[in-house]
Amino acid sequence: MTTGQEMWLDPGPPLPRRTWQRKTRVPVIVGTTIAMVLFAAVAIGALLLGVLRTPTFTAKGGVVADCATEVAAQPGGGQIARGAPVFIYDAAGGEVAKSALTGFLRSDTGCQLTFEVDGVEYTDAGYLVRVGERFSQPVSTSALQEGAVLRPLG
């Protein structure tokens, strides 16, 4: 059995002493520790800011109304008029915002009693918008951001 031949270098002169590594060891350790603590503080701060700060948007919408009388028929009888309360609930049933029908918008496509609410917490699950006592309608987040059109069938 033949093995390959191994070649070794002859021992050379001793390596020079590396005193600079011994002199800078403590400052490097201290500097690295400070940098790691600062980085951890920034990372924890960013994480907490992202968790605690829920994005919000302005919810807009309107209830289709009669252009002549400026009221909408409410399901089950009654009418929805300017000043009627508007409640916005999340998918879990919690109240997210409260407003009222404050404006009246006339357009070529019809008329609407309108509302607008700032600071509605964003959710992908959608919302339930209740106008007055008996009328409610599920609405998506994008519809509320763009201006939801609510149509009571009275």
ABEGO torsion letter per residue (X at the ends): XBBBBBBBBBBBBBBBBBAAAAAAAAAAAAAAAAAAAAAAAAAAAAAAAAAABBBBBBBBBBBBBBAAAGBBBBBGEEBBBBGBBBBBBBAAGBBABBBBBABBBBBAAEBBBBBBBBGBBBBAAEBBBBBEAABBBBBBAAAAAAGBBBBBBX
